[in-house]
Amino acid sequence: MSDDIKTTLNYYNEKSAQFAGSTVDLEFSDIQDAFLSFLEPGALILDFGCGAGRDSRYFLQKGYRVEAIDGSEEMVRIATETAGIPVRQMLFQELDETDKYDGIFACASILHVPYNELQDIMTRLYKALKTDGILYVSFKYGDFEGYRNGRYFTDLNEERFQTLLDAVGGFEVVQQRITADVRPGRKAEQWLNVILRKK
């Protein structure tokens, strides 16, 4: 495990209660429903880097089947309680499934992976999806890479994301938009939200 990943996971383990308190009950249905609109009822979703379990809980309430993973031991504990399903502790680099999921939701999660490792992660996500499967990813908008507030971030704009997609291959963009942060006092922060389909 790289030092960047260790440092970021330590942050989430130490500040899990604070982070969960600021995210678990946020109104996020605009993005969640956009993702679900491309899936059949009862589809199997992987919540990839589930944090406090907000999205897993929402998808389960809508009748979808959900598996959830996170790298932080403390976030796994909180998410298991929030979503009411067993959440697995797993690093993104350990995903090794083939043609399993109808949808994968990676909300503000793989943005903690260094840019030069993102191609591997995106390839793993591609492999884990069924044909025509749907992937949602989000990144802070920009071109910064490095430490911010105790965590490692890779920010992406349209150009940097397209370069990544071209390297991975096999995905088509079905929706891409820039949104403001939904957390109180954070509206100035912008996010790149992309929904992809596995061809």
Residue frames as a rotation matrix with the C-alpha (Angstrom) as fourth column:
MET 1
0.577 0.817 0.000 0.00
0.817 -0.577 0.000 0.00
0.000 0.000 -1.000 0.00
SER 2
-0.148 -0.661 0.736 1.42
0.602 -0.650 -0.463 3.39
0.784 0.375 0.494 -0.98
ASP 3
-0.787 -0.214 -0.579 2.04
0.602 -0.470 -0.645 6.16
-0.134 -0.856 0.499 1.55
ASP 4
-0.854 0.510 0.101 -0.60
-0.427 -0.799 0.424 8.31
0.297 0.319 0.900 -0.20
ILE 5
-0.043 0.870 -0.492 -3.26
-0.093 0.487 0.869 5.65
0.995 0.083 0.060 0.36
LYS 6
-0.265 -0.127 -0.956 -2.17
0.849 0.439 -0.294 5.00
0.457 -0.889 -0.008 3.95
THR 7
-0.972 -0.157 -0.173 -2.31
0.219 -0.864 -0.452 8.71
-0.078 -0.478 0.875 4.80
THR 8
-0.587 0.809 0.022 -5.78
-0.591 -0.448 0.671 9.10
0.553 0.381 0.741 3.27
LEU 9
0.067 0.608 -0.791 -7.14
0.230 0.762 0.605 5.99
0.971 -0.223 -0.088 5.01
ASN 10
-0.591 -0.344 -0.730 -5.70
0.781 -0.016 -0.624 7.18
0.203 -0.939 0.278 8.32
TYR 11
-0.940 0.295 0.169 -7.57
-0.302 -0.953 -0.020 10.46
0.155 -0.069 0.985 7.86
TYR 12
-0.148 0.965 -0.216 -10.89
-0.548 0.102 0.830 8.65
0.823 0.241 0.514 7.37
ASN 13
-0.046 0.082 -0.996 -10.26
0.609 0.792 0.037 6.30
0.792 -0.605 -0.086 10.29
GLU 14
-0.771 -0.363 -0.523 -9.43
0.636 -0.413 -0.652 9.19
0.021 -0.835 0.549 12.62
LYS 15
-0.859 0.434 -0.270 -12.18
-0.386 -0.898 -0.214 11.55
-0.335 -0.079 0.939 11.42
SER 16
-0.865 0.501 -0.002 -14.86
0.384 0.666 0.639 8.98
0.322 0.552 -0.769 10.55
ALA 17
-0.195 0.842 -0.502 -17.53
0.909 -0.038 -0.415 10.35
-0.369 -0.538 -0.758 12.90
GLN 18
-0.259 0.021 -0.966 -16.95
-0.032 -0.999 -0.013 13.93
-0.965 0.027 0.260 11.71
PHE 19
-0.924 -0.130 -0.360 -16.97
-0.356 -0.057 0.933 12.93
-0.142 0.990 0.006 8.04
ALA 20
-0.703 0.710 -0.032 -20.08
0.673 0.680 0.291 10.76
0.229 0.183 -0.956 8.43
GLY 21
-0.168 0.651 -0.740 -21.88
0.697 -0.452 -0.557 13.56
-0.697 -0.609 -0.378 10.25
SER 22
-0.328 -0.031 -0.944 -21.26
-0.337 -0.930 0.148 15.96
-0.882 0.367 0.295 7.36
THR 23
-0.772 -0.081 -0.631 -22.25
-0.636 0.099 0.765 13.58
0.000 0.992 -0.128 4.53
VAL 24
-0.946 0.275 0.174 -24.58
0.263 0.961 -0.092 10.77
-0.192 -0.041 -0.981 5.60
ASP 25
-0.094 0.992 -0.079 -27.82
0.729 0.015 -0.684 12.77
-0.678 -0.122 -0.725 5.47
LEU 26
-0.679 -0.193 -0.708 -27.02
-0.261 -0.839 0.478 15.11
-0.686 0.509 0.519 2.58
GLU 27
0.524 0.849 0.065 -29.73
-0.090 0.131 -0.987 15.47
-0.847 0.511 0.145 -0.06
PHE 28
-0.509 -0.821 -0.258 -28.08
-0.481 0.023 0.877 13.85
-0.714 0.570 -0.406 -3.07
SER 29
0.078 0.656 0.751 -31.04
0.245 0.717 -0.652 12.37
-0.966 0.235 -0.105 -4.97
ASP 30
0.664 0.140 -0.735 -30.40
-0.585 -0.514 -0.627 14.39
-0.466 0.846 -0.259 -8.14
ILE 31
-0.241 -0.861 -0.448 -27.18
-0.968 0.246 0.047 12.47
0.070 0.445 -0.893 -8.80
GLN 32
-0.684 -0.001 0.730 -28.42
-0.294 0.916 -0.274 9.18
-0.668 -0.401 -0.627 -7.34
ASP 33
0.303 0.915 0.267 -31.56
0.016 0.275 -0.961 9.19
-0.953 0.295 0.069 -9.49
ALA 34
0.459 -0.234 -0.857 -29.62
-0.867 -0.328 -0.375 10.13
-0.194 0.915 -0.353 -12.63
PHE 35
-0.669 -0.743 0.010 -27.48
-0.739 0.666 0.104 7.02
-0.084 0.062 -0.994 -12.09
LEU 36
-0.554 0.508 0.659 -30.49
-0.007 0.790 -0.613 4.80
-0.832 -0.344 -0.435 -11.34
SER 37
0.338 0.765 -0.549 -32.32
-0.574 -0.295 -0.764 6.02
-0.746 0.573 0.339 -14.45
PHE 38
-0.001 -0.427 -0.904 -29.97
-0.968 0.228 -0.106 3.90
0.251 0.875 -0.414 -16.57
LEU 39
-0.927 -0.360 0.108 -30.52
-0.375 0.865 -0.333 0.72
0.027 -0.350 -0.937 -14.53
GLU 40
-0.235 0.847 -0.478 -33.30
-0.096 0.469 0.878 -1.86
0.967 0.252 -0.029 -14.50
PRO 41
0.443 0.454 0.773 -35.35
-0.822 -0.138 0.553 -2.34
0.358 -0.880 0.312 -11.28
GLY 42
0.935 -0.028 0.353 -33.60
-0.200 0.781 0.591 -4.68
-0.292 -0.624 0.725 -8.86
ALA 43
0.645 -0.751 -0.143 -30.22
-0.072 0.126 -0.989 -4.30
0.761 0.649 0.027 -10.58
LEU 44
0.659 -0.528 -0.535 -27.04
0.747 0.376 0.549 -5.22
-0.088 -0.761 0.643 -8.67
ILE 45
0.762 -0.360 0.538 -25.00
-0.157 -0.909 -0.386 -2.16
0.628 0.209 -0.749 -7.68
LEU 46
0.151 -0.778 -0.610 -21.50
0.955 0.275 -0.115 -1.94
0.257 -0.565 0.784 -6.23
ASP 47
0.977 0.052 0.207 -21.05
-0.015 -0.950 0.312 1.14
0.213 -0.308 -0.927 -4.02
PHE 48
0.428 -0.903 -0.043 -17.31
0.765 0.388 -0.514 1.59
0.481 0.187 0.857 -4.58
GLY 49
-0.801 -0.598 0.031 -15.83
0.449 -0.635 -0.629 3.60
0.396 -0.490 0.777 -1.73
CYS 50
-0.020 1.000 0.006 -19.14
0.687 0.009 0.727 3.91
0.727 0.018 -0.687 0.09
GLY 51
-0.614 -0.228 0.756 -18.03
-0.275 -0.836 -0.475 6.25
0.740 -0.499 0.450 2.88
ALA 52
-0.804 0.315 0.505 -20.73
-0.544 -0.045 -0.838 6.48
-0.242 -0.948 0.208 5.55
GLY 53
-0.833 0.428 0.351 -23.20
0.455 0.891 -0.006 4.41
-0.315 0.155 -0.936 3.50
ARG 54
-0.397 0.706 -0.587 -25.58
-0.356 -0.708 -0.610 7.17
-0.846 -0.033 0.532 2.39
ASP 55
-0.319 0.248 -0.915 -25.85
-0.948 -0.073 0.311 6.00
0.010 0.966 0.258 -1.23
SER 56
-0.916 -0.006 -0.400 -26.08
-0.028 0.998 0.050 2.29
0.399 0.057 -0.915 -0.38
ARG 57
-0.706 0.687 -0.170 -28.99
0.301 0.075 -0.951 3.07
-0.640 -0.723 -0.260 1.95
TYR 58
-0.230 0.616 -0.754 -30.74
-0.684 -0.653 -0.325 5.09
-0.692 0.441 0.571 -0.77
PHE 59
-0.524 -0.023 -0.852 -30.33
-0.775 0.428 0.465 2.39
0.354 0.904 -0.242 -3.43
LEU 60
-0.958 0.178 -0.226 -31.56
0.252 0.898 -0.360 -0.32
0.139 -0.402 -0.905 -1.06
GLN 61
-0.520 0.798 -0.306 -34.63
0.032 -0.339 -0.940 1.78
-0.854 -0.498 0.151 -0.19
LYS 62
-0.116 0.426 -0.897 -35.36
-0.910 -0.407 -0.075 2.02
-0.397 0.808 0.435 -3.93
GLY 63
0.746 0.539 0.392 -35.36
-0.421 0.837 -0.350 -1.77
-0.517 0.096 0.851 -4.24
TYR 64
0.522 -0.641 -0.563 -31.91
-0.602 0.192 -0.775 -2.33
0.605 0.743 -0.285 -5.73
ARG 65
0.880 -0.382 -0.283 -29.47
0.474 0.758 0.448 -5.02
0.044 -0.529 0.848 -4.65
VAL 66
0.719 -0.599 0.352 -26.31
-0.520 -0.800 -0.299 -3.50
0.461 0.033 -0.887 -3.22
GLU 67
0.521 -0.714 -0.467 -22.79
0.842 0.519 0.147 -4.55
0.137 -0.470 0.872 -2.34
ALA 68
0.908 -0.197 0.371 -20.58
-0.216 -0.976 0.012 -1.94
0.360 -0.091 -0.929 -0.69
ILE 69
0.372 -0.858 -0.355 -16.86
0.897 0.430 -0.100 -1.60
0.238 -0.281 0.930 -0.05
ASP 70
0.882 -0.270 0.387 -14.57
-0.292 -0.956 -0.002 0.96
0.371 -0.111 -0.922 1.55
GLY 71
0.142 -0.935 -0.325 -10.89
0.196 0.349 -0.917 1.01
0.970 0.067 0.233 2.45
SER 72
-0.517 -0.311 0.798 -11.34
-0.595 -0.540 -0.596 2.61
0.615 -0.783 0.094 5.87
GLU 73
-0.746 0.177 -0.642 -12.09
0.457 0.838 -0.299 0.25
0.485 -0.517 -0.706 8.75
GLU 74
-0.775 0.450 -0.444 -14.05
0.242 -0.437 -0.866 2.93
-0.584 -0.779 0.230 10.63
MET 75
-0.534 0.608 -0.588 -16.08
-0.821 -0.538 0.189 3.99
-0.202 0.584 0.786 7.59
VAL 76
-0.628 0.282 -0.725 -16.94
-0.176 0.856 0.486 0.31
0.758 0.433 -0.488 6.98
ARG 77
-0.805 0.310 -0.506 -18.27
0.593 0.376 -0.712 0.08
-0.031 -0.873 -0.486 10.52
ILE 78
-0.625 0.571 -0.532 -20.40
-0.218 -0.782 -0.584 3.22
-0.750 -0.249 0.613 10.11
ALA 79
-0.554 0.393 -0.734 -21.64
-0.821 -0.111 0.561 2.26
0.139 0.913 0.384 6.63
THR 80
-0.807 0.258 -0.531 -22.68
0.226 0.966 0.126 -1.19
0.545 -0.018 -0.838 7.83
GLU 81
-0.655 0.556 -0.512 -24.84
0.550 -0.114 -0.827 0.50
-0.518 -0.823 -0.231 10.45
THR 82
-0.559 0.409 -0.721 -26.19
-0.498 -0.861 -0.102 3.15
-0.663 0.302 0.685 8.06
ALA 83
-0.475 0.307 -0.825 -27.08
-0.832 0.151 0.534 0.83
0.288 0.940 0.183 5.19
GLY 84
0.258 0.594 0.762 -27.98
-0.818 0.554 -0.155 -2.24
-0.514 -0.583 0.629 7.20
ILE 85
0.962 -0.075 -0.263 -25.91
-0.095 0.811 -0.577 -4.58
0.257 0.580 0.773 5.04
PRO 86
0.540 -0.841 -0.026 -22.46
0.491 0.290 0.822 -6.08
-0.683 -0.457 0.570 5.60
VAL 87
0.920 -0.332 -0.207 -19.88
-0.384 -0.662 -0.644 -3.71
0.077 0.672 -0.737 4.08
ARG 88
0.718 -0.696 -0.012 -16.50
0.696 0.717 -0.038 -5.13
0.035 0.019 0.999 3.05
GLN 89
0.599 -0.659 -0.456 -13.20
-0.326 -0.720 0.612 -3.48
-0.732 -0.218 -0.646 3.87
MET 90
0.395 -0.415 0.820 -11.28
0.807 0.582 -0.095 -3.52
-0.438 0.699 0.565 0.61
LEU 91
-0.336 -0.564 -0.755 -8.84
-0.032 -0.794 0.607 -1.34
-0.941 0.228 0.249 -1.30
PHE 92
0.542 0.539 -0.645 -9.83
-0.614 -0.270 -0.742 -0.18
-0.574 0.798 0.184 -4.78
GLN 93
-0.172 -0.756 -0.632 -6.77
-0.981 0.193 0.036 -2.01
0.095 0.626 -0.774 -6.16
GLU 94
-0.821 -0.138 0.554 -8.18
-0.318 0.916 -0.244 -5.30
-0.474 -0.376 -0.796 -4.84
LEU 95
0.271 0.953 -0.133 -11.31
-0.641 0.076 -0.764 -5.30
-0.718 0.292 0.632 -7.01
ASP 96
-0.804 -0.559 -0.205 -11.13
-0.544 0.551 0.633 -8.48
-0.240 0.620 -0.747 -9.08
GLU 97
-0.079 0.863 0.498 -14.59
0.075 0.504 -0.861 -9.31
-0.994 -0.031 -0.104 -10.45
THR 98
-0.977 -0.202 -0.073 -15.68
-0.067 -0.038 0.997 -10.08
-0.204 0.979 0.023 -14.01
ASP 99
-0.657 0.751 -0.073 -19.07
-0.169 -0.052 0.984 -9.23
0.735 0.659 0.161 -15.58
LYS 100
-0.706 0.324 -0.630 -20.77
0.690 0.513 -0.510 -9.10
0.158 -0.795 -0.585 -12.18
TYR 101
-0.480 0.465 -0.744 -22.41
0.440 -0.606 -0.662 -5.71
-0.759 -0.646 0.086 -11.62
ASP 102
0.266 0.665 0.698 -25.18
0.963 -0.219 -0.158 -3.89
0.048 0.714 -0.699 -13.47
GLY 103
0.694 -0.037 0.719 -23.99
0.068 -0.991 -0.117 -0.61
0.717 0.130 -0.685 -12.01
ILE 104
-0.037 -0.719 -0.694 -21.04
0.984 0.096 -0.153 0.75
0.177 -0.689 0.703 -10.03
PHE 105
0.832 0.346 0.433 -21.33
0.230 -0.927 0.298 3.99
0.504 -0.148 -0.851 -8.05
ALA 106
-0.027 -0.918 -0.395 -17.95
0.986 0.041 -0.162 5.59
0.165 -0.394 0.904 -7.26
CYS 107
0.724 0.446 0.526 -18.97
0.358 -0.895 0.265 8.87
0.589 -0.004 -0.808 -5.66
ALA 108
0.601 -0.529 0.599 -16.05
-0.665 -0.747 0.007 11.04
0.444 -0.402 -0.801 -4.48
SER 109
0.872 -0.237 0.428 -14.00
-0.125 0.737 0.665 7.89
-0.473 -0.633 0.613 -3.94
ILE 110
0.512 -0.722 0.466 -11.47
0.841 0.532 -0.101 7.12
-0.175 0.443 0.879 -6.66
LEU 111
0.778 -0.242 0.580 -10.47
0.007 -0.919 -0.394 10.80
0.628 0.311 -0.713 -6.60
HIS 112
0.742 -0.539 0.399 -8.08
-0.551 -0.150 0.821 9.73
-0.383 -0.829 -0.408 -3.82
VAL 113
0.582 -0.536 0.612 -6.10
0.594 0.794 0.131 7.57
-0.556 0.287 0.780 -6.29
PRO 114
-0.233 -0.735 -0.637 -3.01
-0.127 -0.626 0.769 9.13
-0.964 0.260 0.053 -7.93
TYR 115
0.417 0.480 -0.772 -3.63
-0.759 -0.284 -0.586 9.94
-0.500 0.830 0.246 -11.60
ASN 116
-0.307 -0.636 -0.708 -1.03
-0.918 0.394 0.044 7.46
0.251 0.664 -0.705 -12.81
GLU 117
-0.965 0.025 0.263 -2.93
-0.080 0.921 -0.381 4.65
-0.252 -0.388 -0.887 -11.00
LEU 118
-0.229 0.965 -0.128 -6.42
-0.595 -0.243 -0.766 5.61
-0.770 -0.099 0.630 -12.17
GLN 119
-0.144 0.161 -0.976 -6.16
-0.941 0.282 0.185 3.71
0.305 0.946 0.111 -15.45
ASP 120
-0.878 -0.222 -0.423 -5.71
-0.103 0.953 -0.285 0.46
0.467 -0.206 -0.860 -13.53
ILE 121
-0.776 0.630 0.031 -8.68
0.009 0.060 -0.998 1.21
-0.631 -0.774 -0.052 -11.25
MET 122
-0.071 0.774 -0.629 -10.92
-0.840 -0.387 -0.381 2.20
-0.538 0.502 0.678 -14.18
THR 123
-0.411 -0.144 -0.900 -9.92
-0.720 0.657 0.224 -0.97
0.560 0.740 -0.374 -16.02
ARG 124
-0.989 0.074 -0.125 -10.88
0.138 0.754 -0.643 -3.03
0.047 -0.653 -0.756 -12.94
LEU 125
-0.442 0.878 -0.185 -14.25
-0.301 -0.339 -0.891 -1.25
-0.845 -0.338 0.414 -12.81
TYR 126
-0.132 0.332 -0.934 -14.78
-0.991 -0.051 0.121 -1.91
-0.008 0.942 0.336 -16.53
LYS 127
-0.731 -0.245 -0.637 -14.03
-0.333 0.943 0.020 -5.61
0.595 0.227 -0.771 -16.08
ALA 128
-0.940 0.341 -0.011 -16.37
0.154 0.397 -0.905 -5.87
-0.304 -0.852 -0.426 -13.07
LEU 129
-0.279 0.874 -0.398 -19.33
-0.663 -0.476 -0.579 -4.46
-0.695 0.102 0.712 -15.00
LYS 130
0.014 0.417 0.909 -21.63
0.572 0.742 -0.349 -6.50
-0.820 0.525 -0.228 -17.20
THR 131
-0.801 -0.173 0.573 -21.89
0.594 -0.353 0.723 -5.46
0.077 0.919 0.386 -20.85
ASP 132
-0.102 0.710 0.697 -23.99
0.307 -0.644 0.701 -2.25
0.946 0.285 -0.152 -21.01
GLY 133
0.213 0.112 -0.971 -23.28
0.974 0.050 0.220 -1.78
0.073 -0.993 -0.098 -17.28
ILE 134
0.632 0.164 0.757 -23.32
0.209 -0.977 0.036 1.74
0.746 0.136 -0.652 -15.87
LEU 135
-0.115 -0.731 -0.673 -20.49
0.982 0.017 -0.186 3.47
0.148 -0.682 0.716 -13.98
TYR 136
0.848 0.276 0.452 -20.82
0.194 -0.956 0.220 6.77
0.493 -0.099 -0.865 -12.11
VAL 137
-0.054 -0.882 -0.468 -17.63
0.991 0.011 -0.135 8.58
0.124 -0.471 0.873 -11.05
SER 138
0.893 0.291 0.343 -17.05
0.266 -0.957 0.120 12.03
0.363 -0.016 -0.931 -9.58
PHE 139
-0.116 -0.970 -0.215 -13.97
0.976 -0.072 -0.204 14.15
0.183 -0.233 0.955 -9.07
LYS 140
0.332 0.064 -0.941 -13.31
0.365 -0.929 0.066 17.61
-0.870 -0.366 -0.332 -7.74
TYR 141
0.855 0.123 0.503 -13.11
0.518 -0.195 -0.833 19.82
-0.004 0.973 -0.231 -10.82
GLY 142
0.747 -0.626 -0.225 -9.67
-0.592 -0.780 0.203 21.03
-0.302 -0.019 -0.953 -11.90
ASP 143
0.670 -0.581 -0.462 -6.15
-0.099 0.547 -0.831 19.78
0.736 0.603 0.309 -12.54
PHE 144
0.141 -0.592 0.794 -4.67
-0.969 -0.245 -0.011 19.76
0.201 -0.768 -0.608 -9.02
GLU 145
0.633 0.032 -0.773 -3.00
0.085 0.990 0.111 16.61
0.769 -0.135 0.624 -7.74
GLY 146
-0.556 -0.831 0.024 -1.58
0.014 -0.038 -0.999 16.21
0.831 -0.555 0.032 -4.24
TYR 147
-0.532 0.294 -0.794 -2.47
0.834 0.344 -0.432 16.63
0.146 -0.892 -0.428 -0.58
ARG 148
-0.497 0.485 0.720 -5.35
-0.293 -0.874 0.387 18.80
0.817 -0.018 0.576 0.52
ASN 149
0.171 0.597 0.784 -6.71
-0.935 -0.152 0.319 18.79
0.310 -0.787 0.533 4.11
GLY 150
-0.185 -0.382 0.906 -4.83
-0.802 0.591 0.085 15.63
-0.567 -0.711 -0.416 5.07
ARG 151
0.396 0.367 0.841 -5.90
0.170 0.871 -0.460 13.53
-0.902 0.326 0.283 2.08
TYR 152
-0.763 -0.646 0.021 -4.53
0.081 -0.063 0.995 12.83
-0.641 0.761 0.100 -1.39
PHE 153
0.373 0.919 -0.127 -6.65
0.038 -0.152 -0.988 14.15
-0.927 0.363 -0.091 -4.25
THR 154
-0.811 -0.415 0.412 -6.60
0.456 -0.009 0.890 13.87
-0.365 0.910 0.197 -8.02
ASP 155
0.018 0.805 -0.593 -8.80
-0.133 -0.586 -0.800 16.59
-0.991 0.093 0.096 -9.52
LEU 156
-0.608 -0.180 0.773 -10.02
0.678 0.388 0.624 16.17
-0.412 0.904 -0.113 -13.09
ASN 157
-0.229 0.575 -0.786 -11.43
-0.576 -0.730 -0.367 18.47
-0.785 0.369 0.498 -15.73
GLU 158
0.765 0.643 -0.016 -12.99
-0.387 0.440 -0.811 17.33
-0.514 0.627 0.585 -18.99
GLU 159
0.497 -0.629 -0.597 -9.65
-0.745 0.042 -0.665 17.09
0.444 0.776 -0.448 -20.80
ARG 160
-0.537 -0.742 0.402 -7.85
-0.841 0.436 -0.319 15.09
0.061 -0.510 -0.858 -18.11
PHE 161
-0.037 0.602 0.798 -10.83
-0.467 0.695 -0.546 12.76
-0.883 -0.393 0.256 -17.77
GLN 162
0.848 0.365 -0.385 -11.03
-0.488 0.255 -0.835 12.20
-0.206 0.895 0.394 -21.53
THR 163
0.005 -0.935 -0.356 -7.32
-0.879 0.165 -0.447 11.33
0.477 0.315 -0.820 -21.63
LEU 164
-0.597 -0.148 0.789 -7.96
-0.656 0.656 -0.374 8.75
-0.462 -0.740 -0.489 -18.90
LEU 165
0.397 0.858 0.326 -10.98
-0.403 0.482 -0.778 7.34
-0.825 0.177 0.537 -20.76
ASP 166
0.656 -0.216 -0.723 -9.02
-0.726 0.083 -0.683 7.06
0.207 0.973 -0.102 -24.00
ALA 167
-0.441 -0.897 0.038 -6.31
-0.853 0.405 -0.330 5.08
0.280 -0.177 -0.943 -22.18
VAL 168
-0.471 0.342 0.813 -8.84
-0.454 0.696 -0.556 2.70
-0.756 -0.631 -0.173 -20.62
GLY 169
-0.825 0.240 -0.512 -11.06
-0.470 0.213 0.857 2.25
0.315 0.947 -0.063 -23.69
GLY 170
-0.783 0.494 -0.378 -14.43
0.448 0.869 0.208 0.50
0.432 -0.006 -0.902 -23.83
PHE 171
-0.354 0.682 -0.640 -16.59
0.693 -0.268 -0.669 3.15
-0.628 -0.680 -0.378 -22.13
GLU 172
-0.408 0.272 0.871 -19.00
0.598 -0.641 0.481 5.62
0.690 0.717 0.099 -23.68
VAL 173
-0.970 0.090 -0.224 -20.04
0.109 -0.665 -0.739 8.80
-0.216 -0.741 0.635 -21.88
VAL 174
-0.334 0.921 0.202 -23.81
0.833 0.189 0.519 8.94
0.440 0.342 -0.830 -21.44
GLN 175
0.811 0.537 0.232 -23.92
0.381 -0.786 0.486 11.98
0.444 -0.306 -0.842 -19.16
GLN 176
-0.290 -0.901 -0.321 -21.36
0.924 -0.177 -0.339 14.52
0.249 -0.395 0.884 -17.99
ARG 177
0.556 0.499 0.665 -21.97
0.314 -0.867 0.388 17.62
0.770 -0.007 -0.639 -15.94
ILE 178
-0.695 -0.716 0.065 -20.37
0.297 -0.368 -0.881 20.06
0.655 -0.593 0.468 -13.56
THR 179
0.482 0.868 -0.118 -22.18
0.452 -0.131 0.882 20.58
0.751 -0.479 -0.456 -10.24
ALA 180
-0.036 -0.407 0.913 -21.67
-0.655 -0.680 -0.329 22.63
0.754 -0.610 -0.242 -7.10
ASP 181
-0.855 -0.295 -0.427 -20.82
0.139 0.662 -0.736 20.92
0.500 -0.689 -0.525 -3.82
VAL 182
0.096 0.995 -0.009 -24.02
0.169 -0.007 0.986 20.14
0.981 -0.096 -0.169 -1.90
ARG 183
-0.074 -0.157 -0.985 -22.47
0.973 0.205 -0.106 20.57
0.218 -0.966 0.137 1.56
PRO 184
0.870 0.464 -0.165 -23.31
0.492 -0.835 0.248 23.77
-0.023 -0.297 -0.955 3.45
GLY 185
0.679 -0.588 -0.439 -20.83
-0.275 -0.758 0.591 26.56
-0.681 -0.281 -0.676 2.78
ARG 186
-0.286 -0.846 0.451 -19.13
0.127 0.433 0.893 24.63
-0.950 0.312 -0.016 -0.05
LYS 187
0.664 0.704 0.252 -21.13
0.317 0.040 -0.948 25.81
-0.677 0.709 -0.196 -3.08
ALA 188
0.547 -0.525 -0.652 -18.04
-0.746 -0.660 -0.094 27.45
-0.381 0.538 -0.752 -4.61
GLU 189
-0.518 -0.736 0.436 -16.44
-0.462 0.670 0.582 24.01
-0.720 0.100 -0.687 -5.01
GLN 190
0.293 0.605 -0.740 -17.22
-0.951 0.107 -0.289 22.32
-0.096 0.789 0.607 -8.32
TRP 191
-0.168 -0.239 0.956 -17.45
-0.263 0.946 0.191 18.64
-0.950 -0.219 -0.222 -9.18
LEU 192
-0.463 0.013 -0.886 -17.08
-0.871 0.177 0.458 16.72
0.163 0.984 -0.071 -12.44
ASN 193
-0.107 0.547 0.830 -19.82
-0.434 0.726 -0.534 14.04
-0.895 -0.417 0.160 -12.55
VAL 194
-0.452 -0.100 -0.886 -19.73
-0.885 0.175 0.432 11.43
0.112 0.979 -0.168 -15.30
ILE 195
0.302 0.539 0.786 -22.00
-0.426 0.814 -0.394 8.48
-0.853 -0.216 0.476 -16.09
LEU 196
-0.487 -0.605 -0.630 -20.41
-0.862 0.219 0.457 5.90
-0.139 0.766 -0.628 -18.38
ARG 197
0.723 0.652 0.227 -21.71
-0.579 0.752 -0.316 2.79
-0.377 0.097 0.921 -20.14
LYS 198
-0.324 -0.811 0.487 -19.59
-0.334 0.580 0.743 -0.30
-0.885 0.079 -0.459 -20.78
LYS 199
0.180 0.354 -0.918 -19.65
-0.975 -0.057 -0.213 -1.03
-0.128 0.933 0.335 -24.50
